[in-house]
């Protein structure tokens, strides 16, 4: 009986987070500021790491020094959907509360990768934990609607209900 009660409380918390996401996942500063301790920090790695920590760990796994890679520069192991979504989640959660976040656009990221001479077929093959040494969360593998930006609502729903 006690286990059932715990599940109900967990479900209530998830429904609260879902309501926050559905009612206000727009990237406006006021909404994002009110969500900073709830929905935005929901996008975690399999071991509870933040999106920004995941991004840094992927750079390290690709032998790229994260401290010298700002702004994000493409590499053969980062020019893929999984890294793009992790990079986007990091951008969304790390913006200043005085300005709206600027989310990267997937088609622009892929163009930047291609223009940098990166073999895109090879890059897609390098988007896995064997390459990075980092286990990708389920939300990182979600498609990007219309090659635009990360689908934050769908990513949070994936994190809340599929993990």
N, C-alpha and C positions, 0 to 999 in steps of 0.2 A: 504494500500500500504506500509505503514511504517513497519508493522509486517512482511510482505513478505521479505523486505530487511534485517531485522534482522535475519530471518531464513537463508537466503542466506549467510550472514556473518558467522553465526554459522556453517553452512555446510562447508564453506571454511576452517574454523579453524579445524573442524573435519577431513577434507581431508588432511590438512597439517599434523596433528598428525598421520593419517593413513599412509601417505607417509614416515614419520620418522620411524614408527614401521616396515613397510614392507621393507624398505631399510636398516634398521640397528638395529634390535632388538637382535642381538647377544650379549652375555654378555662379550664383550671385553671392557676394560677400556676406550678406546678412544671413542667408540660409546656410551657407557653408560654415559660418562661424557657430551657428547654433547646433550644427551637426558634428562639430569637430571631435567630440568625445563619443559619438554614437556610430552613425552609419559610415562616415568616412574612414574611420580606423578599423572598420570591419574587414577590409580587403587585406588579408594577411596571408602569409605563406603557410605551408603545411605544418611548420613548427612554430607558428605564431609570430614570425618576423613581419615587420612593416614592409610595405611595398618598396620604400626607399632602401631598406636593408637588403631586400631581395635583389634590387637593381645593382647595388654595390657588390653583392656576392656574385652575381652573374659576371660583372666586369672582372672581378678577381679570378673567377673560374675561366675566363677567356684571356687571362694574362694581360688585362688592361688596368692601369692604375686609376681608380675612380676619382682620385683627387686631381688628376690632370685631364679628365675627360668631361669638362664642362665648357660650353654646352655639350649635350650628348652628340658624340660623333659616331658614325656608323662603323661597324666592324662585321666580319663575316658571321660571328656568332650572335650578333644583336639585331640583324636585319631580318626579323621574323615577327610573326603575330604575337607570340607569347611575350617576348621582350617588350614589344611595343605597348601591350596592355599593362605590363608591370611599370614601365617608364611613365605611362599616362597616369596610372593610379598614384605613383609617387609625386608627379607634378600636381595632381589635384589635391593631395593631402599636405603639400609643403608650401603652398602659396601664403602670402601675407594676408592677414585679415582685412587690410585696407585696400586690397585690390582683388578683382576677380581672377581666377586662374586661367591661364592660357593652356588649353589642352593641345597636344600634338595631333596632327592629322595623319592618318595612316597612309593615304596615297602620297602625301608629301614625304613622309619618312622613307617609303619604298623608293620614291624617285631619288631622294638624297643618297640612299644606299646604292642604287643602280648607277647614278652619276659619279659615285666614288669608286667605281670599277669592281664592285662586289658581285660575285656570281650568286644571283638570287636563288637558283635551284639548290646550290650548295648551302646557302644561308638557311633555307627552310629545313634542311636536314640537321642543322646544328642547333635546333631549338628543342633541346631535351636535357634531362638531368644528367645523362652520361657525359655530355659535352661540358655543361656548366658546373656540375657538382652541386647543383641546387635543384631541389624538387619543386617543380612549378605547381602553383595552386590551380584548381579547376577553372576558376574565373579567368585566368590568364589565357586560356585556350578558346575563349568565346570569340566568335566572329565580330568584326567591326562593321556596323551597318553603313552601307554605301561608301565604304573606304574613308569614312570621316574620322570620328573620335571614338574612344572607348565607350561602350554602352554601360555607364555607371550603374544604372538601375538593375540591369540584368546581371552585372557582375556581383553586386551586393546580394541580390536574390540567390544567385548561385552559391555564394559564400555562406549565406544564412541557412539555406535549405538542403544543400548537397554535400555539406561537409560534416 
